[in-house]
Amino acid sequence: MIEILSQSAFASVQDLGRFDAVRWGVGTAGAMDRLALLAGNILLGNAEDAAGVEVQVFPFEVRFDADHAFAVTGADCAATLDGVPLLPWSSARACAGQVLRLGLPQAGRWRGARACLTIAGGVDVPVVLGSRSTQLRGAIGGHEGRMLRQGDRLAVGAASGAAIVAGVVPPGLALPLEADGLPAVRVLPASEHDAYTERSLARFWDEPWKITPQSDRYGYRLAGPGLEPKAPIEVRSHGIVPGVIQVPHSGQPIVQMCDGQPTGGYPKIGTVIEADLWRLGEMPIGTRFRFVRVEWDAALAAREARDGWVAEVRRVADLMRARRAA
């Protein structure tokens, strides 16, 4: 078991997501930074879709009620175990009674906005509609369908593999992406892209956008140059997925994120490619970033590069397990 000590945790149980329930109008949920969750689970020998705790407000503290191996990935949040510093993007072992503290994300080459705490055996909450992820809209899954709060106790499953004490190179350093000195995400043009004026499209691709405080796991509301259609656009409500960039009447885009609804009626100017959603999920409120236009082949190449990073984490973890067993 682990116990939440933070008074305002604003953390949730998440796995890789709930994809088979979209047909019933249930969003995907899941970790905003799937690479962080994957890396932690690989280091611990967990199933790669095991649930962890996603933390987005700091400081955050938990107490281990038993001996557990764990990993902290995602944001570099100056993690300590009973006051002893831990390396970012690494695993460690805790004894019963020890307290893990995640501090404010550190400025530097890789900062991040969310941390992921994974534990050997995974967080053991009921599987709902094929996933342990928390979907706040509808109070589905996770721990009672809500954000965690002080005093909550989470069960931990039986460890299924050998955990190792090791670290990995964060994907933000291994797979950097910038445009004109700003962080960037790659975007495929969407169905209503060409319905916007040439001036609006130039602004969309060439000028920075800022993540506003009105952003959350449902969607990132952006501030920047207003986007204007060539003529009024009327679109019937239709299926959408995380990454879709919708443009409401205000002209300020909204990027659908993990908890976003599976349908929407605003026009779509683009879609953040799936391989870059983790980048957006790790951008703090107030970040100024750029959209980079790509076509289908480049999106596939980005997915291959992301999958290559995951494969390298698996390779290193397997190598260290083999050395320990020798």
Steps between C-alpha positions, in 0.01 A plus 500: 500500500597864457337789684449848357634761742453817296207721602427604142620204299334573163644172379323206339542133421574451131610224266543516122133579442151370433476470122232235449226705668506799263211341306287544815591866535769447765827688452838330496646655819846352573837656575569840344862386457474138391877472456552582868258226604652250257855569618409462866321172439787362292755580773282324757425191294129583496260441219543808283136601548516476881343797678702769675433836662515812284593809702441853370506719814809517718631435760352151524569243770418132549592252771584139422327258738719209385829447318456588133709572193377813324592740222452873451492620139359801314578841646832543680346579837799471737367175645623390843447185707512589872693809394758315287505632140404266217604523138229603252363234267626222724383218724582437866392291797303621801464337840176495696436838659718704265360817342546596135483872433471655155595868501442773246611412145852622436596744227757372254537318171206277596247632746158350440164568664392157627673224690412133483539272802502131413531218751608138453175310454308808388230696680222247559163665443206333323504469123204697362415474129839345431719749688604615847525862383307778671249675273377796703205570272258231612716396799621188322789280613803587707448550873127564541502681165662813646823681571697365794494682832674488835446173684422290194665158509574320176557127476798370304484184290735205520827565318508304174864560400840594634538868584838663450653811651594702194430814301428589139557802279174701487337514158507880522881474477519196274235629254525881511271710282509879468402769253669840519624422850157400633371153583290362218251230409433360156154536346313346210256735323139401569180510298415870546860622468454653156180678608710761685644813345856500373590756766355277774686196374826693489443605861407149607821347365749786539416664834525367857203391709468522876339240728250690716399433864166374371677185380470157661483130420185565293657747266772763457352841427751710311557873467644653187400669176130458422412254226234603250316276252444612144127462567294384798553129564217278618603148601279230647624333818735218402765270646827652622809363671776638726723732300223651284533880483156660492431866434197644683335831402758694704770397251723371782579129451429219747709184487307196621693310766458162673177576683342679207154402379485252210274726292502869411354747256769766459700509174836323507807676368752227584590205719808466718657171394468218751879473529517857638208502745737426789693819414186709533399319818830598662478871412419714807228765501640815343729318257541664161543241226472452126303277267709332228316381191573145387347255258415133548848354433664734750238409761579132450872571529437684828311198631791275404744728685280498810464122486876474456552690827263262680679200348833635627360533852384138479842389370693672779262369767529144366880529489517612862270219611717247317815635665339484843392141441845390376 
